[in-house]
Amino acid sequence: MTDMGQSDTVKADRVVVRTCPLCEAGCGLEISVRDTTVVRIRGDMNDVFSKGYICPKGSTLKQLHEDPDRLRQPLVKRDGKHVEVSWEEAWEHVERGFTQVIADHGRESIGAYLGNPGAHNLSAMTFNRVLLTAIGSRQRFSASSVDQVPKQVSAGFMFGTAISVPVPDLDRCDYLLMLGANPYASNGSLATAPDWPGRLEALRARGGRIIVVDPRRSRTAESADEWLAIRPGTDALLLAAMVTAVFEAQRAQLGDHLAGHVNGLAEVQEALAEFTPEAVARVVGIDAVTIRRIAVELCDAQRAAVYGRIGTTTVSFGTTASWLVDVLNAVTGNLDIVGGAMFPLPVASGPTTRGKPGVGKGFRTGRGKSRVRNFPEALGEFPAALMAEEIDTPGPGQIRAMVVVGGNPVLSTPNSEQLDKSFASLDFMVSVDIYLNETSRHADVILPAPSSLYRSHYDLALLNFALRSVANYSPPVFDLPPGVPDEWEILAKLAGIVQGLGTNVDPDTIDDISIRSLIESTVRDDTSVIAGRNPDEIYQALSSPENGSLRGPDRILDLLLRIGPFGEGFGANPAGASVAMLKQHPHGVDYGALIPRIPEVLRTPSGKIELAPAELIADLPRLRASLSADPDAMLLVGRRHLRSNNSWMHNIRVLVKGKPRCTLQIHPDDAARLGVVNGGAVRVTSRVGSVIAPAEITDAIRPRVVSLPHGWGHNLPDTRQSVAHEFAGVNSNVLTDHEAIDPLSGNAVLNGIPVAVTAESV
């Protein structure tokens, strides 16, 4: 779709183009503006990546910007109620609260949770780490451990960094096997590209085939050539059996391009040999003949790729399944080839482009353990599912204060009712958020970030996973209102206060310290384009009036662009990438399609792909034990919708109006067996909770599986989201179990949850 804009009731006096910051797609927007009012938003036909495509969410930046429920002044809790205060008073409350907690319990008593919107936010991507460092606690949590972290952990073990994630070369692929992904509803994930539906349709139009593995016949499955209705949580077994089928057919073919660059092929074959298609078929729910056929088709296809997403990561074998996706890509000869699974080449400097090409320190987890359950860290944080126990359990290091940045874990993390009670018991809490929502209602101070239309934008995180090497910089659409701090200034000042520098700390001081630290580490890197240069010279080049007197995120971005693989290099490549150059190309710059990157992309100590990491091989006995699972158990899975964005877009009426979407999908056979009627109330009960939802009887879900969408449950008191409250729905995470965690990554198990389902009498 190319135009989801509003009608021109007011004539625009200027048009601004920018990249949509709402999801991983990175679609270009054309925003028509009159004074300080958005007149219309539609797709930017000239965007180098999206070429006019826009989903329904993109046009609602206008409604989000104008939402009367969006916070515009800080809130402080007084006598149990949130009241508006000045920024000066809010900062004073922040200082008093943290000073008291640190004096009473120490810095380790402060926890931090970073929400999903931060991944789409240049301010958060550049200053969240500054804040975490200033807090000085290991008690760090984020939305990553209810989402994608298993894929990053498996990629780290195999290729050397958590960013080394192969993506399907969708535009040149002719056979795509997708597991647990529904890009027609959510676009691609950890595989950044606008208009995944259009790209999938183009694949089929050129004669390619798409196979979708999913417990639900999703919109994506309906459009595919074949739907394989897998039992939830068994993707790792299916993938292991496919790898074994490839070896048994004597079709394993790494390809000449990987010769000498792979360790562990024989070890993988031996370790997976027991997982034959026949051995897994009963539990997986897919017959052995089909498993063998798909495995051989991957070998026969000229250009094939295997792609797994949320359905493969938010399960108890998330990391093992993520590993086996890339093992299958490798043994079928489809890793690092055009049209297969390839490594992105981001324009801004990142972990896969810094350092010595082809070798590095590698990746590991467990550099720390959680206080209560002794669970190992991954990617510098602990599982979000552990937050409640770290708050509730007395002893040294007990969390007594929280900082939550752009997150709503009360709706999005396991055993939500438990976490809700835990947050209520804290001594002090600060939220950086645009809404008074189910989580921020517990905050003593809420610091509202300005609308995204007041901020510059660059997808610093997500372009690490892009299907093309593209760069789009977006200046703010509007100037910040007087007295309103930018989001990076909020994060920087919060960092300064919690570090003990007082309420008068200048965000510019924190900014200067941060950029100088980055410069100094870069010039010390012998492999950097500015190795050995004078740090003051680089600082002046970044900060000079001739360069726009850049500050904050824009200055950090400028450094990363200029030292990146296409960068200006501070004079080494005058036509190269920089913020100034991208400002001259408002529709973006496309540096081309994916290119083979083995061995240069590797950052493992051996300088090779580790096909059989010891940590993954060690998880196989647990996988073997899952073969005894009851194939008739009732299991719960989540689902996404094109008009939803986790929990935080439900206050936009145009997105939530219409047919109710927070329903329990159930197969007709199960409905008949349980006495459930369409639209009738159904109780779903797990080990930790129970909810009641209206039934939606459909054959688009396999028997013995039910589905509730993620991100709903807006019926808690003391919030200010009037539209979301009107369309409240039920919170599926009341049912998810905080004790069910993927042991390798710490990711929560949000899919494949054992439940009991009963019809509720009227």
C-alpha positions, 0 to 999 in steps of 0.5 A, spaced: 500 500 500 502 506 498 498 512 501 495 511 508 494 519 508 489 523 511 485 528 507 487 535 505 483 539 509 488 544 510 493 546 504 500 544 506 506 549 506 512 544 506 513 537 505 518 533 509 521 526 508 523 521 514 523 514 515 518 511 519 520 509 526 515 504 528 517 498 526 523 494 523 521 495 516 524 502 515 519 505 510 520 512 507 514 517 509 512 523 505 509 528 511 505 534 508 505 540 514 502 546 515 505 550 520 505 546 526 500 541 524 501 534 520 496 535 514 497 528 511 502 522 511 503 517 505 509 513 502 515 516 500 515 514 492 522 516 492 525 512 498 531 508 495 528 502 500 521 502 501 519 506 494 512 508 496 510 502 501 507 504 507 503 500 512 497 502 516 501 504 522 506 509 518 500 514 517 498 514 524 504 518 526 500 524 526 495 521 531 500 519 535 503 526 535 497 529 537 494 524 542 491 528 547 493 522 552 500 523 550 504 526 556 507 533 555 509 535 562 513 530 567 508 527 572 510 526 579 506 521 584 503 525 590 498 521 595 498 515 590 496 520 584 500 523 578 500 530 577 504 535 572 510 538 575 515 542 571 522 539 569 525 542 575 521 539 580 521 533 576 529 532 576 529 534 584 524 528 585 529 524 581 535 526 585 532 525 592 529 518 590 536 515 587 540 519 593 536 515 598 536 508 595 543 508 593 544 511 601 540 505 603 541 499 599 547 501 594 547 502 586 546 494 585 539 495 588 537 499 582 534 495 576 533 498 569 528 495 563 529 498 556 523 497 552 522 495 545 521 502 542 528 504 544 531 499 538 527 504 533 530 510 536 536 514 535 536 517 542 535 511 546 540 507 541 546 512 543 544 514 550 541 508 553 548 505 555 550 512 558 545 511 562 546 504 564 553 505 565 552 511 570 547 507 574 552 502 575 548 496 577 548 489 573 541 489 574 539 490 567 533 487 563 530 489 556 525 487 551 530 483 548 529 477 552 522 476 550 523 477 543 530 476 539 536 474 543 536 467 542 538 468 535 543 473 537 546 468 542 546 463 536 549 467 531 554 470 536 557 463 538 557 461 530 560 467 527 563 471 533 558 477 534 551 478 537 550 482 530 552 477 526 545 474 524 544 472 516 538 474 513 534 471 507 537 475 500 529 475 499 530 479 492 534 474 489 531 467 493 527 462 489 526 458 495 524 460 502 523 456 508 520 460 513 518 458 521 515 462 526 514 468 522 508 472 519 511 478 515 504 479 512 502 482 519 509 484 522 513 485 516 520 482 517 524 481 523 532 481 524 531 482 517 530 489 515 526 491 509 520 495 507 514 491 504 516 484 505 509 482 503 511 485 496 517 481 496 514 475 497 509 475 492 515 477 487 519 471 489 513 467 487 512 471 481 519 469 478 517 462 479 520 461 486 516 457 492 515 459 499 514 454 505 511 456 511 512 452 518 507 455 523 501 452 528 497 457 525 495 458 518 497 466 518 496 471 513 503 469 510 501 462 510 495 463 506 499 466 501 505 461 501 505 455 496 505 450 502 503 450 510 506 446 515 502 446 521 507 444 526 506 443 534 508 449 538 515 449 540 518 443 536 521 447 531 528 445 533 526 438 533 524 439 525 530 443 523 535 437 527 531 432 523 532 436 516 539 437 517 539 429 519 535 428 512 540 432 508 546 428 511 542 421 510 541 423 503 548 425 502 547 432 500 551 436 505 554 441 501 557 447 504 560 450 497 567 451 495 566 458 498 566 456 505 572 451 504 577 452 509 572 456 513 568 452 517 569 448 523 565 442 526 561 439 520 562 432 522 561 434 529 554 436 527 552 430 523 554 426 529 550 430 534 544 430 530 544 423 527 539 420 532 534 426 530 531 422 524 525 425 521 521 418 523 524 420 530 521 427 531 514 426 526 510 424 532 512 430 537 513 435 531 506 433 528 509 433 521 510 426 517 517 424 516 516 424 508 514 431 508 520 433 512 525 429 508 522 432 502 523 439 504 530 438 506 532 435 499 528 441 496 532 446 499 538 442 496 535 442 489 533 449 489 538 454 486 538 459 491 534 458 497 534 460 504 531 458 511 528 464 516 526 463 523 523 468 527 519 470 533 515 463 533 522 460 533 525 464 539 520 465 544 520 458 546 524 453 550 529 451 545 529 458 542 537 458 541 538 451 539 532 452 533 536 459 531 542 455 531 539 450 527 536 455 522 543 457 520 546 449 520 541 448 515 542 454 511 550 451 511 549 444 510 544 445 504 549 450 501 545 456 502 550 460 507 553 466 504 551 466 497 547 470 493 539 468 494 541 464 500 542 467 507 547 472 507 550 477 512 548 485 511 553 490 510 551 496 514 553 503 512 554 505 520 560 502 523 558 496 527 561 490 530 561 486 524 565 491 520 570 494 526 576 490 528 581 486 524 577 482 518 575 475 519 577 474 526 576 476 533 574 475 541 568 471 539 562 471 543 560 468 550 555 469 555 555 468 563 560 473 565 555 474 571 549 470 574 543 473 577 542 474 584 536 469 586 536 464 581 544 464 579 542 465 571 547 467 566 547 473 563 547 474 555 548 480 551 550 484 558 543 483 561 539 478 565 532 475 563 526 479 564 522 474 567 527 474 573 525 481 574 520 480 579 524 475 584 530 480 584 525 485 587 521 480 591 527 476 594 530 480 600 538 480 601 544 484 598 543 486 591 535 486 592 532 491 587 529 497 590 528 502 585 527 501 577 528 505 571 524 503 565 525 507 558 520 506 553 517 499 556 511 496 558 513 490 562 507 489 566 504 487 559 509 484 555 513 480 560 512 473 563 507 472 569 505 479 569 500 479 575 506 477 579 511 483 576 505 488 577 505 487 584 513 487 585 513 494 581 508 496 586 513 494 592 519 498 590 521 504 594 522 508 587 521 508 580 522 512 574 519 511 567 521 515 561 515 514 557 510 518 553 504 515 556 501 513 563 500 506 562 500 499 566 507 500 568 509 507 568 503 508 573 508 505 578 513 510 577 514 516 582 516 520 576 515 520 569 519 523 564 516 524 557 520 523 551 518 528 546 514 526 540 518 522 534 516 528 530 521 533 534 527 528 533 532 526 528 532 519 526 536 513 523 535 506 524 542 505 527 540 498 530 536 495 525 540 497 519 545 492 521 540 486 519 538 490 512 537 486 506 540 492 502 546 496 504 542 503 505 542 509 509 536 514 511 537 520 515 531 524 517 531 531 521 526 533 525 519 535 522 518 540 527 522 544 532 522 542 539 517 547 543 521 552 548 523 548 555 522 541 552 528 537 552 530 532 547 530 525 549 537 524 549 538 530 553 533 527 558 537 520 558 543 524 559 541 528 565 538 522 568 545 519 567 548 525 570 543 525 576 544 518 578 551 518 577 551 524 583 552 530 579 546 533 581 540 537 578 544 542 575 548 537 570 548 539 563 546 534 558 552 537 553 557 535 558 555 528 558 554 528 551 562 531 550 564 525 555 561 520 551 563 522 544 570 523 546 570 516 549 568 514 543 573 518 539 579 515 543 577 508 543 577 509 535 583 512 534 587 507 538 584 501 534 589 499 529 584 497 524 580 504 524 580 508 518 582 514 523 587 510 527 593 514 530 589 521 529 589 526 534 582 525 538 582 533 538 582 534 531 576 528 530 572 532 535 573 538 532 571 535 525 565 532 528 563 539 532 565 544 528 559 550 525 562 547 518 559 540 520 552 543 523 555 544 530 552 537 531 550 534 538 548 528 541 545 522 537 547 526 531 554 527 532 555 520 535 551 517 528 556 522 524 562 518 527 559 512 526 558 513 519 564 516 517 568 510 520 564 505 517 565 501 510 562 506 506 564 512 510 567 519 509 573 517 513 575 524 515 578 526 509 580 519 506 573 518 502 570 525 501 564 523 497 563 518 503 557 517 508 556 522 513 550 526 516 552 532 512 552 527 506 545 524 508 542 530 509 543 532 501 540 525 500 533 526 504 530 519 500 536 515 502 542 512 499 542 505 497 549 502 496 547 495 493 545 488 494 548 484 499 555 481 498 558 474 500 562 476 506 565 470 509 571 470 511 571 477 512 565 478 517 567 473 522 569 475 529 571 468 532 577 466 535 579 461 530 577 465 524 572 460 522 564 459 522 563 454 528 558 450 526 558 446 532 559 450 538 560 446 545 554 450 548 549 448 543 551 441 542 551 441 550 543 442 549 541 436 545 540 432 551 535 436 553 532 436 546 532 429 546 528 429 552 523 433 549 521 427 544 517 424 550 512 430 550 505 429 550 502 431 542 495 431 545 497 437 550 493 443 549 498 449 548 497 456 547 501 461 542 501 468 541 499 472 534 501 479 531 496 483 527 498 489 522 495 494 526 498 492 532 505 494 535 506 490 541 502 494 547 504 501 545 499 503 539 493 501 542 491 508 544 490 510 536 483 509 535 484 508 527 488 502 529 484 498 534 477 500 531 473 495 528 472 487 529 475 485 536 482 482 535 483 480 542 480 473 541 482 466 543 482 462 536 481 455 537 480 449 532 473 447 531 474 440 533 477 443 540 471 447 540 466 441 539 470 437 544 470 443 550 463 445 548 465 452 546 461 456 541 463 462 537 464 469 541 462 465 547 467 466 553 472 461 554 477 461 560 484 459 559 488 457 565 496 456 565 500 454 571 501 461 573 494 465 571 487 465 568 484 469 563 477 469 560 477 471 552 471 471 547 472 465 542 474 465 535 473 458 532 477 457 526 480 452 522 486 456 521 489 453 527 491 446 528 488 442 533 490 442 540 493 449 539 489 456 541 492 463 540 491 469 544 494 476 541 500 479 545 500 486 548 493 487 550 490 487 557 489 495 558 484 494 564 488 496 569 486 502 574 490 509 574 492 509 567 491 515 562 490 511 555 482 512 554 482 509 547 486 503 549 482 502 555 476 502 551 479 496 547 482 493 553 482 486 551 486 481 555 493 480 557 496 473 554 502 474 559 498 473 565 499 466 562 506 466 561 510 462 566 516 466 569 520 459 570 520 457 563 526 460 560 530 458 554 537 456 558 542 458 553 539 465 552 534 467 558 529 468 553 522 467 556 517 462 553 511 466 550 509 460 545 507 453 547 505 454 554 501 448 557 494 451 558 487 448 560 481 451 556 474 451 559 467 454 556 465 459 561 457 459 563 453 465 562 
